[in-house]
Amino acid sequence: MNRRNFLGKSALTNLLAVGSVSSLFASGKPKEKNNYKNYRVAIEVDVLVCGGGCSGVVTAISAARHGAKVALIERLPSIGGMATNGLVNAWHTSDREKLVILGLVEESGQRLLKGNWVIKDLRNNHSHETYWFEPEGARIVWQQMLREAGVRTFCYLAVGEPIVEGNQVKGILADTKTGRKAFLGKIVIDCTGDGDIAANAGLPFSYGRESDELVQGMTMCFTLRGLDVPMMKTIPNDQLDQIMNKMEQLRKEGKMPPFNAGNTRALLRGAWGNFFPWNMCPVAGNPLDEEELTRLTEISREQILQYIDFWKKDVPGMETAKLDQTACSLGIRESRRVKGLNTLDKDMVLEAVKQPDAVGHGVWMLDIHDPKGSGYTTFTDQNTRTMLKAGTSYHIPLGIALNDRFHNLAVPCRAASTTHQALASFRVQSHLMVLSQGVGTCAAMALDANTTMDKVDIKELQKVLKADGVYLEDVPQKKFQ
Ligand SMILES: Cc1cc2nc3c(=O)[nH]c(=O)nc-3n(C[C@H](O)[C@H](O)[C@H](O)COP(=O)(O)OP(=O)(O)OC[C@H]3O[C@@H](n4cnc5c(N)ncnc54)[C@H](O)[C@@H]3O)c2cc1C
């Protein structure tokens, strides 16, 4: 495996080349930052979780359920990250023969079912995807679960710089309505998706694929209304072929944004219908550059209108189609990958490798969305080079969230330690939630035992996770280093 850009050098080159914020990437050396004593302390907790996407929510709930005083900070008005504000609404929990992801994923899914928020429940089917849910439901279910667990949640608040003292990240600074304040935690968990805390504290990270250091393409998801779905389902195949050919011709002439033909064909055939997120408008760029992200977000929203104008005229059943909503956030699949004690690579995924420090299982394929933004992906149900064998799963190791410099900092979000290819599997929400449940529980156990997360007895942690309903089988005996 090529790990050449783990020291941040080539990542730096890449990001500067696309005009990014250079101060973010001076990684690799420990930094002493911010004498926080100059600032008012807003809160002081056991576990401070930064970022409230699926990983942050699950980390916070599991740490709090195990007795830790927990606070969660999220910059947007609602928790959920991509699952809610990105309209990304499928969980993959099956190895195509049985369910191998349970724990807090299954509990969240069951609560979504109970609240009538599940659109498709495929748990008895032979596909990886099991729960398709309404993003609004995840927002409500998770905020209830956080409240019940006693987590103090702060939305509308962006995490700023980490407070670094020696080999500890003591907390973060944040600009509140009443000035800059310190938010302190005995343990700090970086769930920003981008590894902002870890990178700004000086941990090394990688960025992009080995060949050209580009990250996976992004997608603006959206919902439509005004569709006559039964009519769309009866469009004759040859008519659909003509529609697709016309779209392709317009795309070649620069009059239609990019799209993935297979996916688009299924959507026009009425696969999802009204109010269900359409995952089809791709863009490429640097997700760590706010100005570029804003431009791409604006472009993608206008591109969606271009598709709709065409469909209204040419697709039976779409004459009265209207844009219902675009996602609040552009869908980001990949940015930094922070170097951990262990790094998940493609062979560990495809060969279903079992690990002594496992906290659960992963099932998804190496599904790489074209970093150049064509909308095409390596996703295929047939390709044995990118998929695990049906009935098998790989272990998700705790070590990909821990690091050798700051023993009170963990990164269980999509910025955990993986290669570009392995991230294409690991990034799905169910897998991040598995790691996050492991890390949240480990953090609480470390505090109880007055030790650090890397020193927690891994067998004890695995026992606790199983008692909490996590599926965890075939753990090898070898001692975790
Ligand atoms: C279009 C698209 C389709 C996908 N399809 C699927 C799919 O079908 N199934 C699936 O499971 N996964 C899918 N994924 C992947 C998956 O959705 C993401 O990898 C996953 O949601 C990432 O979770 P996270 O918690 O790591 O990060 P995020 O969900 O991005 O959450 C990070 C959170 O941190 C917050 N944050 C960031 N910086 C700060 C800061 N400085 N201060 C405070 N808060 C901050 C953000 O606002 C956000 O809420 C898809 C992704 C995309 C983009």
The ligand as a Tripos MOL2 file, in Angstrom:
@<TRIPOS>MOLECULE
LIG
   53    58     1     0     0
SMALL
NO_CHARGES

@<TRIPOS>ATOM
      1 C1        -24.1490   12.3490   -2.2220 C.3       1 LIG1
      2 C2        -23.7100   11.3360   -1.2230 C.ar      1 LIG1
      3 C3        -24.2920   10.0910   -1.2280 C.ar      1 LIG1
      4 C4        -23.9350    9.1650   -0.2750 C.ar      1 LIG1
      5 N1        -24.5730    7.9690   -0.2370 N.ar      1 LIG1
      6 C5        -24.5000    7.2410    0.8800 C.ar      1 LIG1
      7 C6        -25.3950    6.1820    1.1190 C.ar      1 LIG1
      8 O1        -26.2050    5.8380    0.2610 O.2       1 LIG1
      9 N2        -25.3480    5.5450    2.3100 N.ar      1 LIG1
     10 C7        -24.4490    5.9110    3.2610 C.ar      1 LIG1
     11 O2        -24.4710    5.3430    4.3410 O.2       1 LIG1
     12 N3        -23.5440    6.8670    3.0560 N.ar      1 LIG1
     13 C8        -23.5690    7.5580    1.9020 C.ar      1 LIG1
     14 N4        -22.7130    8.6010    1.7170 N.ar      1 LIG1
     15 C9        -21.6110    8.8420    2.6670 C.3       1 LIG1
     16 C10       -22.0530    9.3740    4.0130 C.3       1 LIG1
     17 O3        -23.2520   10.1070    3.9020 O.3       1 LIG1
     18 C11       -20.9810   10.2420    4.6610 C.3       1 LIG1
     19 O4        -19.7050    9.6940    4.4920 O.3       1 LIG1
     20 C12       -21.2680   10.3510    6.1570 C.3       1 LIG1
     21 O5        -22.5550   10.8810    6.3490 O.3       1 LIG1
     22 C13       -20.2310   11.1930    6.8500 C.3       1 LIG1
     23 O6        -20.5820   11.2820    8.2040 O.3       1 LIG1
     24 P1        -19.6770   12.1300    9.2010 P.3       1 LIG1
     25 O7        -20.3620   12.1500   10.4870 O.co2     1 LIG1
     26 O8        -18.2800   11.6390    9.1250 O.co2     1 LIG1
     27 O9        -19.6390   13.5690    8.5150 O.3       1 LIG1
     28 P2        -20.8360   14.5630    8.1970 P.3       1 LIG1
     29 O10       -22.1020   13.8600    7.9730 O.co2     1 LIG1
     30 O11       -20.3120   15.4620    7.1250 O.co2     1 LIG1
     31 O12       -20.9680   15.3570    9.5550 O.3       1 LIG1
     32 C14       -19.9830   16.2700    9.9670 C.3       1 LIG1
     33 C15       -20.6960   17.3110   10.8020 C.3       1 LIG1
     34 O13       -19.7380   18.1710   11.3800 O.3       1 LIG1
     35 C16       -20.1890   19.5020   11.2430 C.3       1 LIG1
     36 N5        -19.0170   20.3600   11.2520 N.ar      1 LIG1
     37 C17       -18.0120   20.4130   10.3520 C.ar      1 LIG1
     38 N6        -17.1130   21.3290   10.7210 N.ar      1 LIG1
     39 C18       -17.5740   21.8780   11.8810 C.ar      1 LIG1
     40 C19       -17.0970   22.8810   12.7560 C.ar      1 LIG1
     41 N7        -15.9490   23.5460   12.5150 N.pl3     1 LIG1
     42 N8        -17.8150   23.1630   13.8570 N.ar      1 LIG1
     43 C20       -18.9750   22.4890   14.1610 C.ar      1 LIG1
     44 N9        -19.4810   21.5520   13.3440 N.ar      1 LIG1
     45 C21       -18.7730   21.2320   12.2220 C.ar      1 LIG1
     46 C22       -20.9230   19.5170    9.9120 C.3       1 LIG1
     47 O14       -21.8260   20.6060    9.8140 O.3       1 LIG1
     48 C23       -21.6270   18.1720    9.9650 C.3       1 LIG1
     49 O15       -22.8810   18.2450   10.5840 O.3       1 LIG1
     50 C24       -22.9680    9.5060    0.7110 C.ar      1 LIG1
     51 C25       -22.3520   10.7460    0.6930 C.ar      1 LIG1
     52 C26       -22.7170   11.6640   -0.2660 C.ar      1 LIG1
     53 C27       -22.0740   12.9940   -0.2260 C.3       1 LIG1
@<TRIPOS>BOND
     1     1     2 1
     2     2     3 ar
     3     2    52 ar
     4     3     4 ar
     5     4     5 ar
     6     4    50 ar
     7     5     6 ar
     8     6     7 ar
     9     6    13 1
    10     7     8 2
    11     7     9 ar
    12     9    10 ar
    13    10    11 2
    14    10    12 ar
    15    12    13 ar
    16    13    14 ar
    17    14    15 1
    18    14    50 ar
    19    15    16 1
    20    16    17 1
    21    16    18 1
    22    18    19 1
    23    18    20 1
    24    20    21 1
    25    20    22 1
    26    22    23 1
    27    23    24 1
    28    24    25 2
    29    24    26 1
    30    24    27 1
    31    27    28 1
    32    28    29 2
    33    28    30 1
    34    28    31 1
    35    31    32 1
    36    32    33 1
    37    33    34 1
    38    33    48 1
    39    34    35 1
    40    35    36 1
    41    35    46 1
    42    36    37 ar
    43    36    45 ar
    44    37    38 ar
    45    38    39 ar
    46    39    40 ar
    47    39    45 ar
    48    40    41 1
    49    40    42 ar
    50    42    43 ar
    51    43    44 ar
    52    44    45 ar
    53    46    47 1
    54    46    48 1
    55    48    49 1
    56    50    51 ar
    57    51    52 ar
    58    52    53 1
@<TRIPOS>SUBSTRUCTURE
     1 LIG1         1 GROUP 0 **** ****
